[in-house]
Amino acid sequence: MASIRLLRGRIRSAKNIAQITKAMELVAASKMKKAQAAAIAGKAYAHKIYDMMMELAEKTDVSNHPLLMPPKGLSGKRAVILISSNKGLCGGLNTNLMRYFLSTYADAKKNSYITLGKKGAEFIVRIGCTLGADFSATSPFSSTVPALTELVTGQYLRGEIDAVDVVYSEFFSALRQSPKRKQILPLRVEGLGEEYEAVKTDFVIEPSVSEVFDLLVPQYLENQIRDAILQSEASEHSARMVAMRNATDNAVSLIGELTLMYNKARQEKITYEISDMVTARLAVEG
């Protein structure tokens, strides 16, 4: 009898878990659609501003721009913007990101870190690295882009760091997200230009090419950070949707197994009761 009560309680618990994970799956799916649309729209803008950077770079002297040249007196110190999630229950997304981080930065303690996401901030503190700033409490993360850009740009121009990297989860599809590292400072316009076949167009730029280029560089830098945030958010919601779907399927499978065990236990109990009744009747008749 005790085992039947135990099985009944486990079945009830599994059903409650299945209901919760199904609801979380639907919420994550709704957020994923919005985040995916934002990430795809952001990529279109990123490609267009990149095209403009390539076009203007060919018409101006980029060697005079401080954000395009490495700082003097290189120290080997980098500022790393680590974008993770504030919450868990998203499968191995954060775990894969941290493993990629450790494999990418062999001497991680010499760098300074800026985090967006509590999981990343906790990880940086746990491995004993310097946490320069944490924007995890700000929602949405994209609202921190101007302040974040100003922070890393100021550090770079003052010579406190040699480069700025962004480490995040790149979104490919609902089933595929991959950790990625992207260097945003110094801006490597010339190196990227080799992969880009610009359409040679003659046009008039006012007030001048150099002034427009100087105004475009900060916008380009902000866009790189914003794109990484949008990619990370789309990856998070996609991974959580898949994780909750798997959890729901596992709960349903467990319910089936427990129900089968429960029915067997009930059959055994009924069989024993009938057997006892028959035995008692035969004993009375005998």
N, C-alpha and C positions, 0 to 999 in steps of 0.2 A: 504493500500500500504506500509505503514511504517513497519508493522509487517512482510510482505513478505520480504522486504529488510533485516530486522533484522534476520529472519530465514535463509535467504540465506548466510548472513555473518557468522552465527553460524555454519552452515553446512561446509562452507569453512574452518573455524578455526578447527573444529573437524577433518576434513580430513587431515589438516596439522599436527595436533597432532598425528594422527594415523600413518602417514608416519614417523614421528620422532621416536616415540616409537617402531615401527617395526624395524627401522634401529638400534636403541639401543639394541633391543632384539637380533638381529643377531650378533652384535658386542660382546655382553655379552656371547652369546652361543659359539662363537669362542674362546673367552678367557677362558670360563669355561672348554672347552675340554682340553686345554693346562694345566690349573691349576689342573684339576682333574687328568690328567695323571701324573703330577709332584707329587701330593699328594699321589697317589697310589704307585708310585715308591719310594717315600720317606718312606712310611710305611714299605715297604719290607726291606729297609736298616735299619730302626729303629728296626725292629724285630731282624735282624741279629746282630747288635751291642749290643742289649739287651741280646741276647743269649751269646755273648762273655763276657759281664759283669758278668752274672750269673755264667758262667763256671770258670772265673778267680777269682771271689770273694770267691769261695769255696776252692781255692788253695793258698790264701794269707791272711794276717792279715789286714783286712780292718779298724780295729780300729785305726791304725796309720795314716790313710789318713785324712788330714784336711777337705776335702770336704764331707767326710762321717760322720763327727762328728759334733754335734751342738756346736756353739761357746761358749766360757766362758762368764759368766756375761750376761745372757739372758735379753734383754730389751723389748721384745715383738714387736719390729719394724720389718716389713717385706718390702722387695722390690717387687713390683708388676709390671710385664710387661703386659701392656694392649694393645692387638692387635685389632684394629678396621679397618675402611676404611677411605680413604681420601675423598671420594665422597659419596653422598647420592644416592637416587633413587634405593635403594636395599631393599625395603619393610621394614619389622620390624626387620631386622638383627641387626642393631646397638642398636635399642631400647630394644630388648630382652637381648642383651649383657649387657647394662647398668643396666637394672633391676636385672639381675643375679648378677652383681657386687655389687649393693647396698644390696641385700639380703645376699651375702656371707660375706661382710666386714661391720659388724655393726659399728665398730669404725674405719672408713676409714681414718680419719685425722692423725692418728699416724703413718701411713705407708708412704713410699716414692714410687713414681710412675715413670715408664719409659714407654713412649707411642710410638706405631707405628700406625699412622693413625690420621688424624686431628680431626675426630669425637671423638676419645677417649681423645685426648689432651684437646679439648674444654670442654668436660664433666668433666675432672679432675679439671680444673681451675674453672669451674662454681660451683662445690660443695665445693670449698675452700680447696682442698687438695694440698700437695706439689708435684710439677712436677719436678722431679730430672733431667730428660733428655727427649728429644723428637727427634725421628728419622723419623718423618713423611715426611720430605723433601727428604729423600734418596730413590731412586728407582733403582732396586726393593728392597723390605724390606729384602730379604734374604741376600743381600750384607752387611747388618749391623750385621750379626750374630757373627763374630769374635770380633768386638769391643764391642758389647753388652755382650757377654760372659765374656770378660776381665773386663768390668765394674762391673758386678754383682759379679763375683768371687773375685775381689779385695775388694769390700765392705764387702763381707762375711768373707774373711780371716782376714780383719782388725777389725772385730767385730762390724762394724757399723750397721749391720742388722743380724737378727737371721735366716731368711729364704728368699727364692726367689720363687715367684709364677708366673705362666704365665696364663693369662685369655684371652681366645680366643673363636672363634666359630668353633666347630668341624664339619667337613663335613661328612655326611652320604650318601646323595644322592642329586639330583638336587632339590628335594622338601623338604628335611629335613636337617636342620642345627641346632645344639644345643650348647648353651654356655657351656664352660667347664673351670674348674680351675685345673691346674697341678702344683704340687710343684716340683721344680727341684733342690733346695738346702735346707737343706742338702740332698745328694743323699741317697735314701732309698733302697739300694741294698738288704739288708737282708729281709726287709719286702716284697719286690717284689718277692724275691726268693721263698716265700711260694706258690705263684701262678704259679710258673714256674717249670716244671718237666724237668730238664736238663738231657741231654743224657751223662751219665758218660763215658768219653773217656780219655784214657791215651795217652798223647802226650808230646813231648819235646818242651819246650818254651825257646827261646834264645833272649836276654841274660839271663833274669830271669822272673819269673811270676810277681814279684812285680814291676819291671821296665816296663814291658808291660802294666800292670794294671794302673800304674801311667800315662802312655802316653794315655791310652784308656779313662780314666775318662774325660779329657777335650773334647775329641771328642764326647763322649756320651752326655756331657752337651750341646755342640753346636747342636748336632742332635736333642735334645729335643726342643730347641728354633726354629730351622729351620723347624721341623715338624709342630709346632704350627703355624708358618707363612704360610706354604703351605696349611694347613687345613683352615686357615682364608681366604686366597685368593680364594681358591676353593669355600668356602661358600659365599663369597661376589659376585663373578661372577654368581653363581647359583641363589642366591636370586635376583640379578638385572635382570637376564634373565626372571625369573618368574614374577617379578613385572612389567617389560615392556610388557610382554605378556598379563598380566591382564589389563594393561592400554590400550593396543591396542584393546583388546576385548571390553572394556568399551567404547572406542571411536567409534568403529564400531557400537555398539549397540545404542549409542547416535545419530550417523548419521542416522540410520534407523528411530529412533523416530522423529528426527527433519525433515527428509524428508517426513514422513507421515503428520506431522503438516503443512509443507510447501505446500504439495499437497492439503490438506483440505482448507488452506487459499486461494490458487489459485482458487479452485472450488467455494468457497463462493464468491470471487471477480467476477468471470465470471458469476455466477448465478445472482448477484446483477446487473451487467451491462446489462444482457439480460432482467432482470425484468424491469429495467429503460427504455430500448428501447421499450419493449412491452407496457409499461404504456404510454410512450410519443406518440407512434403510435396510441393507442386507443384514447388518448386525442385529437390528430389531426383529426382523423376520426369522432369523436363525435362532 
